[in-house]
Amino acid sequence: MGNSDMPRGLDDRDGERRCRDCDEWKPLEQFCAGSKRPSGRGSYCKDCYNVRSKASYAKRIQERHGRAVQAPRVVPEGHRYCPDCGSVRLLTEFPRSRSGTGGYGRYCKPCHNARGKESKDRLHGGTREYHLRRRYGIGQVEVTEMLAKQGGLCAICGAPDPQHVDHDHRTGWVRGILCFNCNGGLGQFRDSPVFLAEAITYLKGTTWQRVLIHPGVFQMCSPTRGRPPSRSS
């Protein structure tokens, strides 16, 4: 029941106000801010103000665009509606998002991934191009040129068709194109020349070698103590 004809001053009392839409007495804190009122609060409680605001928005959309505003979709607790696939799913089926309502994104994971792939294809020409640009600052054209200078082989072991871009983790500069094993090996040694040199020294000092002790007679020797490898190894 509206009370727009209520005389001024009869809708206020100590710390409370009567809403002119729902006609209920409520604390001033439950009214929207209103600079035209002495108390700094408007004539409508927040609930009624939201109803009025939504009705006004729906009217403007109808007048300007000739279409009706869709009513809010009701979904069960702990679920969310995905507007892309039109399904209601558990919140755990949506990706986490700091900016999303309730900490989850708007689209379910399959739709989110499909949107991401479409965006990368449209803006960068593919997922690999996006990855190269974002992480290394180069594209597939530059990778192809570097690989051609390497003769199409891994810059370390010479394996054919290497696919991994190697970069300096300290400066971010790209160094070359490596195979999976060599790229992973540098990472395990933390790109340290000292560790790699120590590894070479270790291998040279612990590797069993055939030593000629008599014409036509060889013996397996190692600078460290230990049993020689078995014939089956």
Wavefront OBJ file of the C-alpha trace (Angstrom):
o trace
v 0.000 0.000 0.000
v 1.482 3.356 -1.044
v 1.605 6.426 1.155
v 2.696 9.140 -1.233
v -0.020 11.468 0.158
v 1.199 11.134 3.758
v 1.752 14.574 5.342
v 5.430 15.481 5.745
v 6.774 14.756 9.202
v 4.352 11.923 10.056
v 6.642 9.245 8.570
v 9.522 9.822 11.006
v 9.991 9.054 14.644
v 12.974 8.536 16.948
v 15.576 6.527 14.927
v 12.937 5.059 12.627
v 11.106 5.854 9.434
v 7.997 4.557 7.738
v 8.591 3.358 4.196
v 6.202 5.001 1.747
v 5.823 1.793 -0.254
v 5.479 -1.027 2.285
v 4.187 1.281 5.062
v 6.411 -0.411 7.665
v 8.424 1.295 10.399
v 12.114 0.376 10.055
v 15.440 1.645 11.459
v 17.010 4.439 9.440
v 19.926 2.120 8.581
v 17.545 0.065 6.429
v 16.803 3.041 4.156
v 18.861 4.072 1.162
v 20.936 7.218 1.296
v 19.053 10.372 0.319
v 20.743 13.751 0.296
v 17.421 15.627 0.152
v 16.272 14.392 3.564
v 17.572 15.949 6.813
v 18.577 12.531 8.149
v 20.438 11.659 4.945
v 18.084 8.743 4.248
v 15.510 8.333 1.476
v 11.767 7.704 1.669
v 11.917 4.020 0.709
v 13.530 1.101 2.532
v 16.251 -0.767 0.677
v 13.983 -3.674 -0.252
v 11.345 -1.412 -1.768
v 13.975 0.763 -3.412
v 15.457 -2.305 -5.150
v 11.999 -3.298 -6.411
v 11.459 0.211 -7.765
v 14.913 0.265 -9.363
v 14.404 -3.068 -11.150
v 10.965 -1.979 -12.393
v 12.424 1.275 -13.717
v 15.235 -0.576 -15.484
v 12.789 -3.023 -17.087
v 10.666 -0.106 -18.299
v 13.664 1.650 -19.883
v 14.797 -1.526 -21.651
v 11.294 -2.068 -23.013
v 11.026 1.522 -24.271
v 14.518 1.779 -25.769
v 15.081 -1.726 -27.145
v 11.601 -3.200 -27.373
v 12.369 -6.267 -25.293
v 11.539 -7.455 -21.824
v 14.078 -8.017 -19.062
v 14.415 -11.678 -18.148
v 13.390 -12.593 -14.637
v 16.209 -13.800 -12.329
v 16.762 -17.517 -12.654
v 16.186 -19.531 -9.466
v 18.767 -22.296 -8.919
v 19.262 -24.678 -5.969
v 21.666 -23.822 -3.187
v 25.272 -24.628 -4.102
v 24.531 -24.538 -7.846
v 24.935 -22.029 -10.656
v 23.428 -21.528 -14.090
v 25.804 -21.448 -17.076
v 24.427 -19.107 -19.772
v 26.504 -20.733 -22.536
v 25.349 -24.344 -22.284
v 22.082 -23.519 -20.485
v 22.640 -26.044 -17.696
v 22.513 -25.793 -13.901
v 25.643 -27.260 -12.342
v 27.331 -27.583 -8.983
v 29.574 -24.673 -8.018
v 32.545 -27.040 -8.059
v 32.006 -27.427 -11.810
v 32.794 -23.713 -12.280
v 36.360 -22.317 -12.262
v 37.469 -20.271 -9.280
v 37.462 -16.524 -9.843
v 38.302 -13.688 -7.471
v 36.048 -11.289 -9.349
v 33.145 -13.723 -9.772
v 30.098 -13.890 -7.523
v 30.798 -16.163 -4.603
v 34.350 -16.786 -5.791
v 33.359 -18.709 -8.938
v 33.270 -17.751 -12.611
v 30.146 -17.214 -14.689
v 30.656 -20.121 -17.096
v 31.147 -23.816 -16.285
v 34.606 -25.287 -16.839
v 33.922 -26.809 -20.313
v 32.369 -23.556 -21.553
v 35.096 -21.500 -19.880
v 37.776 -23.558 -21.647
v 35.958 -23.341 -24.974
v 35.721 -19.557 -24.652
v 39.415 -19.343 -23.792
v 40.407 -21.447 -26.796
v 38.195 -19.414 -29.128
v 39.722 -16.200 -27.814
v 43.290 -17.489 -28.263
v 42.512 -18.699 -31.790
v 40.866 -15.397 -32.716
v 43.448 -13.057 -31.185
v 46.673 -15.056 -31.523
v 46.047 -17.696 -34.138
v 46.242 -20.624 -31.730
v 47.037 -21.807 -28.226
v 50.766 -22.326 -28.901
v 51.151 -18.838 -30.338
v 49.414 -17.413 -27.269
v 51.675 -19.444 -24.954
v 54.850 -18.375 -26.770
v 53.891 -14.711 -26.794
v 52.794 -14.656 -23.187
v 55.714 -16.578 -21.699
v 58.660 -15.875 -23.983
v 57.707 -12.762 -25.951
v 58.215 -14.485 -29.314
v 55.963 -16.220 -31.827
v 56.080 -19.397 -33.887
v 57.822 -17.516 -36.724
v 60.762 -16.682 -34.460
v 60.859 -20.255 -33.131
v 60.983 -21.625 -36.676
v 63.838 -19.259 -37.564
v 65.853 -20.275 -34.487
v 65.287 -23.955 -35.215
v 66.429 -23.476 -38.809
v 69.688 -21.917 -37.562
v 70.175 -25.008 -35.396
v 69.731 -27.248 -38.415
v 66.405 -28.534 -37.110
v 68.149 -30.297 -34.210
v 68.305 -29.899 -30.452
v 70.963 -27.315 -29.578
v 72.516 -29.702 -27.006
v 72.134 -33.365 -27.970
v 71.259 -33.000 -31.648
v 67.952 -34.863 -31.414
v 65.666 -34.112 -34.385
v 62.539 -31.956 -34.210
v 62.945 -30.324 -30.764
v 59.835 -28.510 -29.535
v 60.798 -26.801 -26.269
v 61.860 -23.163 -26.015
v 64.706 -22.761 -23.530
v 65.085 -19.429 -21.722
v 67.180 -17.906 -18.969
v 65.011 -17.944 -15.849
v 66.904 -14.958 -14.443
v 66.722 -12.603 -17.434
v 63.870 -14.176 -19.397
v 65.906 -14.204 -22.606
v 65.364 -17.085 -25.029
v 68.516 -19.167 -25.607
v 67.524 -21.880 -28.035
v 65.242 -24.766 -28.928
v 65.805 -28.024 -27.037
v 64.336 -31.490 -26.859
v 62.279 -32.520 -23.841
v 65.138 -34.312 -22.040
v 67.725 -31.548 -22.454
v 65.286 -28.812 -21.493
v 64.236 -30.752 -18.407
v 67.845 -31.554 -17.550
v 68.850 -27.893 -17.482
v 65.884 -27.185 -15.258
v 66.823 -29.956 -12.831
v 70.353 -28.534 -12.595
v 68.814 -25.061 -12.077
v 70.704 -23.652 -15.092
v 73.883 -23.698 -12.996
v 77.186 -24.122 -14.905
v 78.810 -25.078 -11.596
v 76.400 -27.958 -10.995
v 76.743 -29.125 -14.590
v 80.559 -29.046 -14.376
v 80.444 -31.006 -11.122
v 78.144 -33.541 -12.777
v 80.659 -33.991 -15.628
v 83.497 -34.451 -13.139
v 81.402 -36.946 -11.214
v 80.597 -38.978 -14.315
v 84.222 -39.047 -15.427
v 85.344 -40.168 -11.998
v 82.770 -42.893 -11.466
v 82.295 -44.396 -14.916
v 83.655 -47.932 -15.348
v 86.086 -48.190 -18.220
v 87.848 -51.017 -20.043
v 91.576 -50.926 -19.347
v 94.077 -52.997 -21.351
v 96.156 -55.005 -18.847
v 97.623 -57.525 -21.299
v 97.547 -57.880 -25.077
v 93.977 -58.812 -25.869
v 92.990 -58.759 -22.184
v 90.870 -55.971 -20.744
v 89.676 -55.288 -17.203
v 86.810 -53.084 -15.990
v 88.227 -50.410 -13.719
v 86.819 -47.503 -11.771
v 88.563 -44.844 -9.679
v 86.073 -45.471 -6.859
v 85.461 -48.611 -4.924
v 82.568 -50.824 -5.865
v 81.599 -53.880 -7.769
v 81.844 -53.855 -11.560
v 78.562 -53.965 -13.464
v 77.125 -57.380 -14.226
v 77.102 -58.676 -17.759
v 73.331 -58.497 -17.847
v 73.491 -54.744 -17.172
l 1 2 3 4 5 6 7 8 9 10 11 12 13 14 15 16 17 18 19 20 21 22 23 24 25 26 27 28 29 30 31 32 33 34 35 36 37 38 39 40 41 42 43 44 45 46 47 48 49 50 51 52 53 54 55 56 57 58 59 60 61 62 63 64 65 66 67 68 69 70 71 72 73 74 75 76 77 78 79 80 81 82 83 84 85 86 87 88 89 90 91 92 93 94 95 96 97 98 99 100 101 102 103 104 105 106 107 108 109 110 111 112 113 114 115 116 117 118 119 120 121 122 123 124 125 126 127 128 129 130 131 132 133 134 135 136 137 138 139 140 141 142 143 144 145 146 147 148 149 150 151 152 153 154 155 156 157 158 159 160 161 162 163 164 165 166 167 168 169 170 171 172 173 174 175 176 177 178 179 180 181 182 183 184 185 186 187 188 189 190 191 192 193 194 195 196 197 198 199 200 201 202 203 204 205 206 207 208 209 210 211 212 213 214 215 216 217 218 219 220 221 222 223 224 225 226 227 228 229 230 231 232 233
